[in-house]
Amino acid sequence: MITIVLSDDSVLVLNQLNMLLSEIEDCVILGSAMDGRKTIELVRRKNPDLLITDIDMPFANGIEIYEHICRERLPTLVLALSNYDSYNLVRPMLKMGAIDYILKNELDATLLNKKIREVHSILSRREIKQSQIKYYSLVAKKKLLSDLITQHTLDNDLDILKTEPEFQDGCHLVVCIQTTSLSDANGEHGDKFIQNIENLCNSTVATMRKGIITYLRNGMFAGLMDADESLGYKKIKEEAYNLMLLLQSNLERILNIRILFSIKIFNGSIYNISTIFSDAINEINRDHFGKSVCESPIRSAQNMVNISYERALVNALYQVDKDTVKKVVSNVFNEAVRFGISGILSAVTEFNDIGARFIKQYCRVINNSTQCTVPEIKGINDVSLIADYFTDYFYEIMKSACTQDQDVTLSDYILKALEYIHIHYAEDISLSTISNDIHISPIYFSRIFKEQTGNTFIEYLTHYRISMAKEMLLNSSI
């Protein structure tokens, strides 16, 4: 739909334009004027897509009308009309950006329809460009907010965005949003998961106030919104809380995602937002975990599974050492709790990565039970459930690693034998040692071992010892 204002000092020309435009679809005439001053007033009030104006007008000619439009940066396009076939007469308007001019004696339905289609095309391109500008502006604002919170060095290109309303010094709301869906943000469709949350958050916020919400890491999002200080802090907090309840409801209803959130009001320099955001995270941890995070939660929970833990875990997986696996998982989550949900989510991410790498390198098949969803976290007492989940997850990986070269189902005797080899491979063990441990005769054990694994006991033990030696050379200081 194109909105149009007509301007000409001749009633006959205005009537002709009205008649011709009435036959063109998607055109709406907002009004007409017969002198320059009234035209300027009408354009300012109606803000049309297109002004069709005579160049020779009383009080203010077409050139002066267009100068006013340019000066006030109005988006209105201009199509000039003239009685005279003189380029010098219309040249100033064309230089300023008028789309074209039409001689009045050539004005007909075909020509006018052609010009309206050109206007429609220009408006469509302009709309696409504005949409792109808005999109890239939002991307840049999210990047700036992330850098301010994590205290990264600001890019020069982003620094200029501090002149935007959201980033100017004054009264603001800082929001921390934490998802409790532990595996979604780091799963196969993690990027889509994050994008869907960001889009829904930003569209919900945009309906009520100026602001942006951006993703940080491990299911944590940060929000910055402007606040009207004249309302008073109590009213500001109440409105913000209602907005977050609406957002919480939308996320659960539309995306089946549950969140925890905290809101902080601050008045001052945008450079202090990192400290305010840390306070918001601490509030979530106090409310849901009964403790605060002394260090900066954004930086401190980066690596919960340190190198020594990872090495101990990987070696335990090789050796089918269940006790060590359980101990490492338990220790990591006990330390992660110190950093609240941010630390727990970091541990979840890192354990998932270690498991995925080990499966890819050493396991042909992994049991479907390892693909179940990580339990959601609701409080400090739920961490033990997540620790149990990962303990079982790594047990399944060890079981798969034992059978990685097999296309047949191994008997319980052979599974116990393989577990014994993987634990005691560095000791002086023999076929008799293992057969006594699993309570069957050495002859029977030797036969079923060969049938089910495809190797004799000595061949398998030697092969396993060599593979462990390779691993030690690669991943230890020995």
PANU-638527 format. One record per residue (C-alpha): residue number from 1; residue in three letters; x negated, y negated, z. Coordinates in Angstrom, 3 decimals. Example, Ala and Ser with C-alpha at 12.3 -4.5 7.8 and 13.67 -1.06 7.14 Angstrom:
{1,ALA,{-12.300,4.500,7.800}}
{2,SER,{-13.670,1.060,7.140}}
This chain:
{1,MET,{0.000,0.000,0.000}}
{2,ILE,{-1.437,-3.369,-1.095}}
{3,THR,{-0.238,-6.536,0.639}}
{4,ILE,{-0.236,-9.702,-1.520}}
{5,VAL,{0.144,-13.466,-1.077}}
{6,LEU,{0.978,-15.628,-4.135}}
{7,SER,{-0.186,-19.203,-4.607}}
{8,ASP,{0.804,-21.491,-7.477}}
{9,ASP,{2.301,-24.966,-7.791}}
{10,SER,{4.719,-23.738,-10.499}}
{11,VAL,{7.968,-22.043,-9.468}}
{12,LEU,{8.160,-20.389,-12.887}}
{13,VAL,{4.757,-18.712,-12.434}}
{14,LEU,{5.654,-17.554,-8.897}}
{15,ASN,{8.923,-16.066,-10.187}}
{16,GLN,{7.094,-14.339,-13.038}}
{17,LEU,{4.532,-12.838,-10.623}}
{18,ASN,{7.289,-11.659,-8.267}}
{19,MET,{9.109,-9.975,-11.132}}
{20,LEU,{6.021,-8.255,-12.543}}
{21,LEU,{4.750,-7.091,-9.148}}
{22,SER,{8.180,-5.683,-8.196}}
{23,GLU,{7.704,-3.101,-10.959}}
{24,ILE,{4.335,-1.921,-9.602}}
{25,GLU,{4.342,0.757,-6.910}}
{26,ASP,{2.562,0.269,-3.573}}
{27,CYS,{2.771,-3.534,-3.677}}
{28,VAL,{4.276,-5.694,-0.930}}
{29,ILE,{4.497,-9.490,-1.296}}
{30,LEU,{4.069,-11.108,2.111}}
{31,GLY,{4.855,-14.666,0.982}}
{32,SER,{4.032,-17.474,-1.412}}
{33,ALA,{2.815,-21.080,-1.207}}
{34,MET,{2.798,-24.024,-3.605}}
{35,ASP,{-0.211,-25.976,-2.328}}
{36,GLY,{-3.694,-25.281,-1.061}}
{37,ARG,{-3.164,-26.136,2.611}}
{38,LYS,{-0.084,-23.908,2.945}}
{39,THR,{-1.936,-21.139,1.107}}
{40,ILE,{-4.808,-21.273,3.611}}
{41,GLU,{-2.367,-21.203,6.529}}
{42,LEU,{-0.420,-18.289,5.017}}
{43,VAL,{-3.554,-16.239,4.340}}
{44,ARG,{-4.841,-16.838,7.867}}
{45,ARG,{-1.496,-15.788,9.380}}
{46,LYS,{-0.663,-12.804,7.137}}
{47,ASN,{-4.178,-11.519,6.396}}
{48,PRO,{-3.205,-9.951,3.026}}
{49,ASP,{-5.279,-7.484,0.993}}
{50,LEU,{-5.031,-9.721,-2.090}}
{51,LEU,{-4.461,-13.397,-2.850}}
{52,ILE,{-3.376,-14.291,-6.393}}
{53,THR,{-3.959,-18.018,-6.697}}
{54,ASP,{-4.019,-20.756,-9.311}}
{55,ILE,{-7.321,-22.609,-9.508}}
{56,ASP,{-5.729,-26.031,-9.976}}
{57,MET,{-3.705,-26.616,-6.782}}
{58,PRO,{-2.720,-29.760,-4.819}}
{59,PHE,{-4.373,-30.599,-1.456}}
{60,ALA,{-6.897,-27.762,-1.834}}
{61,ASN,{-7.804,-26.100,-5.127}}
{62,GLY,{-8.522,-22.389,-5.645}}
{63,ILE,{-12.256,-22.862,-5.074}}
{64,GLU,{-11.678,-24.597,-1.727}}
{65,ILE,{-9.164,-21.931,-0.694}}
{66,TYR,{-11.733,-19.217,-1.420}}
{67,GLU,{-14.470,-21.110,0.423}}
{68,HIS,{-12.202,-21.106,3.479}}
{69,ILE,{-11.644,-17.330,3.166}}
{70,CYS,{-15.413,-16.737,2.960}}
{71,ARG,{-16.140,-19.120,5.834}}
{72,GLU,{-13.719,-17.315,8.172}}
{73,ARG,{-14.904,-13.909,6.896}}
{74,LEU,{-11.400,-12.814,6.026}}
{75,PRO,{-11.238,-9.465,4.156}}
{76,THR,{-8.762,-10.807,1.558}}
{77,LEU,{-9.652,-10.221,-2.111}}
{78,VAL,{-8.928,-13.001,-4.618}}
{79,LEU,{-7.598,-12.863,-8.178}}
{80,ALA,{-7.675,-16.268,-9.916}}
{81,LEU,{-5.120,-17.689,-12.348}}
{82,SER,{-5.913,-20.425,-14.848}}
{83,ASN,{-4.210,-22.368,-17.637}}
{84,TYR,{-7.551,-23.002,-19.314}}
{85,ASP,{-9.836,-20.546,-21.072}}
{86,SER,{-12.990,-22.067,-19.602}}
{87,TYR,{-15.580,-19.880,-17.853}}
{88,ASN,{-17.180,-22.918,-16.191}}
{89,LEU,{-13.885,-23.596,-14.435}}
{90,VAL,{-13.658,-20.132,-12.821}}
{91,ARG,{-17.392,-19.489,-12.490}}
{92,PRO,{-17.706,-20.793,-8.864}}
{93,MET,{-14.947,-18.429,-7.680}}
{94,LEU,{-16.473,-15.455,-9.481}}
{95,LYS,{-19.863,-16.232,-7.913}}
{96,MET,{-18.251,-16.208,-4.467}}
{97,GLY,{-16.798,-12.761,-5.155}}
{98,ALA,{-13.384,-13.146,-6.810}}
{99,ILE,{-12.536,-9.861,-8.538}}
{100,ASP,{-11.509,-11.550,-11.836}}
{101,TYR,{-9.387,-14.267,-13.434}}
{102,ILE,{-6.300,-14.092,-15.670}}
{103,LEU,{-5.120,-16.670,-18.153}}
{104,LYS,{-1.488,-17.491,-17.470}}
{105,ASN,{-0.521,-17.219,-21.130}}
{106,GLU,{-1.854,-13.612,-21.155}}
{107,LEU,{-0.080,-12.573,-17.950}}
{108,ASP,{2.020,-9.429,-18.501}}
{109,ALA,{2.919,-6.177,-16.730}}
{110,THR,{0.123,-4.104,-18.303}}
{111,LEU,{-2.677,-6.525,-17.463}}
{112,LEU,{-1.415,-7.189,-13.933}}
{113,ASN,{-0.982,-3.466,-13.245}}
{114,LYS,{-4.575,-2.876,-14.382}}
{115,LYS,{-5.874,-5.540,-11.955}}
{116,ILE,{-3.812,-4.136,-9.082}}
{117,ARG,{-5.339,-0.694,-9.722}}
{118,GLU,{-8.822,-2.278,-9.569}}
{119,VAL,{-7.894,-3.859,-6.231}}
{120,HIS,{-6.665,-0.497,-4.982}}
{121,SER,{-9.993,1.102,-5.963}}
{122,ILE,{-11.996,-1.634,-4.195}}
{123,LEU,{-9.922,-1.253,-1.021}}
{124,SER,{-10.385,2.537,-1.079}}
{125,ARG,{-14.169,2.190,-1.372}}
{126,ARG,{-14.154,-0.416,1.372}}
{127,GLU,{-12.154,1.892,3.646}}
{128,ILE,{-14.600,4.751,3.073}}
{129,LYS,{-17.538,2.450,3.778}}
{130,GLN,{-15.944,1.144,6.973}}
{131,SER,{-15.305,4.714,8.072}}
{132,GLN,{-18.971,5.588,7.418}}
{133,ILE,{-20.171,2.501,9.275}}
{134,LYS,{-17.941,3.386,12.219}}
{135,TYR,{-19.200,6.994,12.217}}
{136,TYR,{-22.900,6.093,12.055}}
{137,SER,{-22.394,3.352,14.618}}
{138,LEU,{-20.870,5.902,17.004}}
{139,VAL,{-23.766,8.314,16.384}}
{140,ALA,{-26.280,5.547,17.150}}
{141,LYS,{-24.404,4.502,20.299}}
{142,LYS,{-24.355,8.090,21.571}}
{143,LYS,{-28.110,8.343,20.953}}
{144,LEU,{-28.733,5.093,22.838}}
{145,LEU,{-26.608,6.213,25.798}}
{146,SER,{-28.471,9.536,25.929}}
{147,ASP,{-31.855,7.763,25.840}}
{148,LEU,{-30.846,5.341,28.606}}
{149,ILE,{-29.682,8.157,30.889}}
{150,THR,{-32.670,10.430,30.278}}
{151,GLN,{-35.022,7.394,30.406}}
{152,HIS,{-36.556,8.103,27.028}}
{153,THR,{-38.346,5.309,25.171}}
{154,LEU,{-35.788,3.407,23.131}}
{155,ASP,{-36.122,3.257,19.345}}
{156,ASN,{-36.323,-0.278,17.970}}
{157,ASP,{-33.341,0.482,15.739}}
{158,LEU,{-31.268,1.496,18.770}}
{159,ASP,{-32.392,-1.387,20.959}}
{160,ILE,{-30.307,-3.818,18.908}}
{161,LEU,{-27.147,-1.925,19.927}}
{162,LYS,{-27.461,-3.362,23.434}}
{163,THR,{-25.608,-6.396,22.044}}
{164,GLU,{-22.526,-4.160,21.549}}
{165,PRO,{-19.743,-4.642,24.162}}
{166,GLU,{-20.276,-1.196,25.704}}
{167,PHE,{-23.931,-1.960,26.472}}
{168,GLN,{-23.775,-5.563,27.646}}
{169,ASP,{-24.443,-6.289,31.310}}
{170,GLY,{-21.258,-6.394,33.381}}
{171,CYS,{-18.730,-4.079,34.946}}
{172,HIS,{-18.771,-0.530,33.583}}
{173,LEU,{-17.590,2.980,34.329}}
{174,VAL,{-20.148,5.793,34.194}}
{175,VAL,{-18.710,9.291,33.895}}
{176,CYS,{-20.363,12.697,34.252}}
{177,ILE,{-18.447,15.580,32.654}}
{178,GLN,{-19.610,19.142,33.241}}
{179,THR,{-18.076,22.151,31.500}}
{180,THR,{-17.823,25.360,33.493}}
{181,SER,{-17.778,27.588,30.382}}
{182,LEU,{-21.358,28.733,30.855}}
{183,SER,{-21.979,30.601,27.607}}
{184,ASP,{-20.054,28.479,25.073}}
{185,ALA,{-22.480,25.566,24.724}}
{186,ASN,{-25.383,27.935,24.031}}
{187,GLY,{-23.582,30.626,22.059}}
{188,GLU,{-23.412,31.353,18.366}}
{189,HIS,{-21.030,28.441,17.782}}
{190,GLY,{-22.597,26.086,20.336}}
{191,ASP,{-22.904,23.082,17.998}}
{192,LYS,{-19.247,23.341,17.016}}
{193,PHE,{-18.263,23.724,20.669}}
{194,ILE,{-20.121,20.525,21.585}}
{195,GLN,{-18.805,18.581,18.582}}
{196,ASN,{-15.199,19.539,19.379}}
{197,ILE,{-15.548,18.336,22.975}}
{198,GLU,{-17.225,15.075,21.926}}
{199,ASN,{-14.554,14.364,19.307}}
{200,LEU,{-11.672,15.008,21.703}}
{201,CYS,{-13.316,13.002,24.493}}
{202,ASN,{-14.054,9.993,22.295}}
{203,SER,{-10.604,9.977,20.678}}
{204,THR,{-8.946,10.159,24.118}}
{205,VAL,{-11.128,7.361,25.508}}
{206,ALA,{-10.510,5.177,22.435}}
{207,THR,{-6.765,5.138,23.103}}
{208,MET,{-7.243,3.359,26.428}}
{209,ARG,{-10.508,1.403,26.497}}
{210,LYS,{-13.826,0.756,24.767}}
{211,GLY,{-16.348,3.449,25.486}}
{212,ILE,{-18.380,6.415,24.277}}
{213,ILE,{-19.065,9.949,25.470}}
{214,THR,{-22.144,11.896,24.403}}
{215,TYR,{-23.620,15.359,25.005}}
{216,LEU,{-26.787,15.744,27.077}}
{217,ARG,{-27.602,19.432,27.664}}
{218,ASN,{-26.272,22.676,29.167}}
{219,GLY,{-22.602,21.731,28.932}}
{220,MET,{-23.104,18.281,30.485}}
{221,PHE,{-21.681,15.114,28.902}}
{222,ALA,{-22.154,11.450,29.827}}
{223,GLY,{-19.631,8.652,29.348}}
{224,LEU,{-19.912,4.866,29.436}}
{225,MET,{-16.785,2.683,29.405}}
{226,ASP,{-16.108,-0.990,29.909}}
{227,ALA,{-14.061,-2.129,32.923}}
{228,ASP,{-12.034,-5.270,33.651}}
{229,GLU,{-13.554,-6.540,36.881}}
{230,SER,{-10.578,-8.854,37.515}}
{231,LEU,{-8.417,-5.786,38.287}}
{232,GLY,{-10.481,-4.960,41.361}}
{233,TYR,{-12.525,-1.823,41.972}}
{234,LYS,{-9.624,0.155,43.463}}
{235,LYS,{-7.414,-0.372,40.388}}
{236,ILE,{-10.345,0.286,38.004}}
{237,LYS,{-11.100,3.618,39.747}}
{238,GLU,{-7.429,4.601,39.714}}
{239,GLU,{-7.047,3.957,35.971}}
{240,ALA,{-10.313,5.751,35.197}}
{241,TYR,{-9.256,8.745,37.305}}
{242,ASN,{-5.935,8.994,35.433}}
{243,LEU,{-7.821,8.822,32.118}}
{244,MET,{-10.119,11.673,33.175}}
{245,LEU,{-7.144,13.772,34.317}}
{246,LEU,{-5.616,13.266,30.866}}
{247,LEU,{-8.922,14.262,29.250}}
{248,GLN,{-9.222,17.293,31.536}}
{249,SER,{-5.696,18.359,30.574}}
{250,ASN,{-6.343,17.866,26.832}}
{251,LEU,{-9.564,19.892,26.907}}
{252,GLU,{-7.909,22.801,28.689}}
{253,ARG,{-4.746,22.690,26.551}}
{254,ILE,{-6.367,22.202,23.143}}
{255,LEU,{-9.821,23.808,23.475}}
{256,ASN,{-9.296,26.094,26.511}}
{257,ILE,{-12.256,24.416,28.227}}
{258,ARG,{-12.368,23.580,31.934}}
{259,ILE,{-14.457,20.717,33.292}}
{260,LEU,{-15.653,19.049,36.487}}
{261,PHE,{-16.065,15.271,36.441}}
{262,SER,{-17.238,12.346,38.511}}
{263,ILE,{-16.670,8.593,37.998}}
{264,LYS,{-18.925,5.759,39.153}}
{265,ILE,{-18.393,1.989,38.848}}
{266,PHE,{-21.393,-0.242,38.440}}
{267,ASN,{-21.924,-3.921,37.748}}
{268,GLY,{-25.284,-5.005,36.417}}
{269,SER,{-27.997,-4.159,33.906}}
{270,ILE,{-27.431,-1.258,31.549}}
{271,TYR,{-31.011,-0.164,32.299}}
{272,ASN,{-29.819,1.063,35.729}}
{273,ILE,{-27.433,3.610,34.224}}
{274,SER,{-29.816,6.549,34.809}}
{275,THR,{-29.669,6.082,38.599}}
{276,ILE,{-25.876,5.674,38.534}}
{277,PHE,{-25.472,8.820,36.428}}
{278,SER,{-27.643,10.817,38.853}}
{279,ASP,{-25.286,9.679,41.640}}
{280,ALA,{-22.344,10.987,39.582}}
{281,ILE,{-24.021,14.402,39.176}}
{282,ASN,{-24.779,14.514,42.904}}
{283,GLU,{-21.110,13.817,43.635}}
{284,ILE,{-20.076,16.822,41.506}}
{285,ASN,{-22.627,18.990,43.323}}
{286,ARG,{-21.458,17.807,46.766}}
{287,ASP,{-17.797,18.374,45.947}}
{288,HIS,{-18.267,21.804,44.364}}
{289,PHE,{-21.536,23.125,45.834}}
{290,GLY,{-21.710,21.396,49.197}}
{291,LYS,{-25.130,19.855,48.514}}
{292,SER,{-26.879,17.024,46.683}}
{293,VAL,{-29.759,17.145,44.231}}
{294,CYS,{-32.767,15.302,45.641}}
{295,GLU,{-34.678,15.063,42.384}}
{296,SER,{-33.347,13.721,39.096}}
{297,PRO,{-30.991,16.494,37.905}}
{298,ILE,{-31.474,15.541,34.258}}
{299,ARG,{-35.214,16.181,34.349}}
{300,SER,{-35.723,18.667,37.198}}
{301,ALA,{-33.554,21.533,35.927}}
{302,GLN,{-35.265,21.776,32.554}}
{303,ASN,{-36.970,25.158,33.172}}
{304,MET,{-35.592,27.343,35.925}}
{305,VAL,{-37.246,30.512,34.533}}
{306,ASN,{-40.920,29.575,34.751}}
{307,ILE,{-43.728,31.453,32.965}}
{308,SER,{-44.466,33.816,35.876}}
{309,TYR,{-40.790,34.732,36.228}}
{310,GLU,{-40.438,35.309,32.490}}
{311,ARG,{-43.571,37.482,32.356}}
{312,ALA,{-42.412,39.541,35.351}}
{313,LEU,{-38.972,39.979,33.796}}
{314,VAL,{-40.286,41.030,30.370}}
{315,ASN,{-42.756,43.496,31.900}}
{316,ALA,{-39.949,44.926,34.043}}
{317,LEU,{-37.829,45.412,30.911}}
{318,TYR,{-40.681,47.322,29.267}}
{319,GLN,{-41.190,49.466,32.332}}
{320,VAL,{-37.471,49.974,33.090}}
{321,ASP,{-38.157,48.545,36.532}}
{322,LYS,{-34.646,47.783,37.825}}
{323,ASP,{-35.798,46.546,41.218}}
{324,THR,{-38.051,43.864,39.706}}
{325,VAL,{-35.329,42.776,37.271}}
{326,LYS,{-32.846,42.332,40.118}}
{327,LYS,{-35.423,40.486,42.216}}
{328,VAL,{-36.366,38.048,39.412}}
{329,VAL,{-32.724,37.283,38.561}}
{330,SER,{-31.861,36.770,42.224}}
{331,ASN,{-34.863,34.480,42.843}}
{332,VAL,{-34.137,32.337,39.782}}
{333,PHE,{-30.511,31.744,40.720}}
{334,ASN,{-31.396,31.064,44.363}}
{335,GLU,{-33.714,28.294,43.152}}
{336,ALA,{-31.217,27.102,40.510}}
{337,VAL,{-28.592,26.445,43.194}}
{338,ARG,{-30.833,23.660,44.543}}
{339,PHE,{-30.018,21.701,41.384}}
{340,GLY,{-26.306,22.437,41.410}}
{341,ILE,{-24.468,23.388,38.267}}
{342,SER,{-27.121,21.782,36.034}}
{343,GLY,{-29.753,24.178,37.407}}
{344,ILE,{-27.445,27.198,37.115}}
{345,LEU,{-26.634,26.357,33.498}}
{346,SER,{-30.344,26.010,32.738}}
{347,ALA,{-30.968,29.475,34.180}}
{348,VAL,{-28.079,30.903,32.144}}
{349,THR,{-29.468,29.391,28.940}}
{350,GLU,{-33.001,30.648,29.553}}
{351,PHE,{-31.917,34.182,30.535}}
{352,ASN,{-29.770,34.355,27.400}}
{353,ASP,{-32.764,33.326,25.282}}
{354,ILE,{-35.113,35.877,26.911}}
{355,GLY,{-32.581,38.655,26.476}}
{356,ALA,{-31.903,37.741,22.841}}
{357,ARG,{-35.642,37.708,22.001}}
{358,PHE,{-36.215,41.072,23.665}}
{359,ILE,{-33.232,42.646,21.900}}
{360,LYS,{-34.355,41.307,18.536}}
{361,GLN,{-37.874,42.631,18.947}}
{362,TYR,{-37.394,45.960,20.705}}
{363,CYS,{-33.769,47.151,20.662}}
{364,ARG,{-31.956,48.600,17.667}}
{365,VAL,{-28.510,48.700,19.277}}
{366,ILE,{-27.168,46.848,22.288}}
{367,ASN,{-24.077,47.956,24.156}}
{368,ASN,{-20.952,45.849,23.571}}
{369,SER,{-20.650,45.254,27.292}}
{370,THR,{-23.571,42.816,27.069}}
{371,GLN,{-21.519,40.605,24.764}}
{372,CYS,{-18.851,39.743,27.374}}
{373,THR,{-18.360,36.153,28.484}}
{374,VAL,{-20.508,34.822,31.317}}
{375,PRO,{-18.220,34.210,34.341}}
{376,GLU,{-17.124,30.614,34.824}}
{377,ILE,{-18.597,28.800,37.803}}
{378,LYS,{-16.208,27.300,40.372}}
{379,GLY,{-18.410,26.907,43.425}}
{380,ILE,{-21.481,27.968,45.340}}
{381,ASN,{-20.026,31.437,46.133}}
{382,ASP,{-19.608,32.246,42.430}}
{383,VAL,{-23.339,32.162,41.668}}
{384,SER,{-23.711,35.742,42.923}}
{385,LEU,{-21.224,36.860,40.225}}
{386,ILE,{-23.385,35.263,37.519}}
{387,ALA,{-26.534,36.838,39.001}}
{388,ASP,{-24.782,40.235,38.960}}
{389,TYR,{-23.752,39.647,35.346}}
{390,PHE,{-27.352,39.024,34.225}}
{391,THR,{-28.678,41.928,36.273}}
{392,ASP,{-26.233,44.232,34.449}}
{393,TYR,{-27.080,42.509,31.164}}
{394,PHE,{-30.792,43.304,31.543}}
{395,TYR,{-30.002,46.865,32.685}}
{396,GLU,{-28.133,47.390,29.406}}
{397,ILE,{-31.133,46.035,27.494}}
{398,MET,{-33.471,48.448,29.284}}
{399,LYS,{-31.152,51.334,28.473}}
{400,SER,{-31.065,50.278,24.818}}
{401,ALA,{-34.868,49.949,24.712}}
{402,CYS,{-35.167,53.546,25.938}}
{403,THR,{-33.074,54.783,23.016}}
{404,GLN,{-34.270,52.370,20.348}}
{405,ASP,{-35.813,55.134,18.197}}
{406,GLN,{-32.904,57.530,18.569}}
{407,ASP,{-29.862,58.135,16.380}}
{408,VAL,{-28.453,60.692,18.853}}
{409,THR,{-26.997,60.370,22.325}}
{410,LEU,{-29.579,61.319,24.928}}
{411,SER,{-28.690,63.623,27.789}}
{412,ASP,{-28.888,62.433,31.384}}
{413,TYR,{-32.020,64.586,31.867}}
{414,ILE,{-33.874,62.821,29.032}}
{415,LEU,{-32.691,59.352,30.094}}
{416,LYS,{-34.063,60.028,33.587}}
{417,ALA,{-37.297,61.339,32.069}}
{418,LEU,{-37.739,58.244,29.897}}
{419,GLU,{-37.068,55.996,32.866}}
{420,TYR,{-39.702,57.918,34.877}}
{421,ILE,{-42.260,57.530,32.031}}
{422,HIS,{-41.566,53.807,31.685}}
{423,ILE,{-42.122,53.258,35.405}}
{424,HIS,{-45.098,55.610,36.000}}
{425,TYR,{-46.842,55.472,32.593}}
{426,ALA,{-50.063,54.139,34.181}}
{427,GLU,{-50.272,57.066,36.599}}
{428,ASP,{-51.561,60.609,36.073}}
{429,ILE,{-48.267,62.248,35.052}}
{430,SER,{-47.586,65.515,33.282}}
{431,LEU,{-44.695,67.481,31.860}}
{432,SER,{-44.512,69.476,35.132}}
{433,THR,{-44.437,66.266,37.200}}
{434,ILE,{-41.353,64.960,35.390}}
{435,SER,{-39.529,68.308,35.134}}
{436,ASN,{-39.895,68.695,38.912}}
{437,ASP,{-38.587,65.162,39.438}}
{438,ILE,{-35.436,65.778,37.374}}
{439,HIS,{-35.018,69.359,38.695}}
{440,ILE,{-35.219,71.456,35.498}}
{441,SER,{-37.783,73.998,34.268}}
{442,PRO,{-40.839,72.697,32.316}}
{443,ILE,{-40.062,74.978,29.326}}
{444,TYR,{-36.431,73.809,29.051}}
{445,PHE,{-37.483,70.176,29.541}}
{446,SER,{-40.154,70.445,26.813}}
{447,ARG,{-37.635,71.885,24.339}}
{448,ILE,{-34.811,69.366,24.852}}
{449,PHE,{-37.284,66.446,24.961}}
{450,LYS,{-38.582,67.408,21.490}}
{451,GLU,{-35.047,67.975,20.159}}
{452,GLN,{-33.630,64.663,21.394}}
{453,THR,{-36.556,62.279,20.957}}
{454,GLY,{-38.278,63.797,17.928}}
{455,ASN,{-41.614,63.752,19.801}}
{456,THR,{-43.349,66.051,22.221}}
{457,PHE,{-43.756,64.756,25.766}}
{458,ILE,{-47.483,64.013,25.225}}
{459,GLU,{-46.809,62.227,21.913}}
{460,TYR,{-44.150,60.003,23.485}}
{461,LEU,{-46.263,59.207,26.568}}
{462,THR,{-49.309,58.323,24.429}}
{463,HIS,{-47.231,56.146,22.101}}
{464,TYR,{-45.651,54.321,25.038}}
{465,ARG,{-49.011,53.716,26.743}}
{466,ILE,{-50.425,52.235,23.520}}
{467,SER,{-47.388,49.951,23.100}}
{468,MET,{-47.768,48.720,26.699}}
{469,ALA,{-51.485,48.079,26.116}}
{470,LYS,{-50.623,45.924,23.103}}
{471,GLU,{-48.093,43.986,25.162}}
{472,MET,{-50.621,43.388,27.945}}
{473,LEU,{-53.178,42.071,25.453}}
{474,LEU,{-50.602,39.695,23.997}}
{475,ASN,{-48.775,38.507,27.106}}
{476,SER,{-51.135,38.693,30.058}}
{477,SER,{-54.595,37.542,31.121}}
{478,ILE,{-55.923,41.121,31.342}}
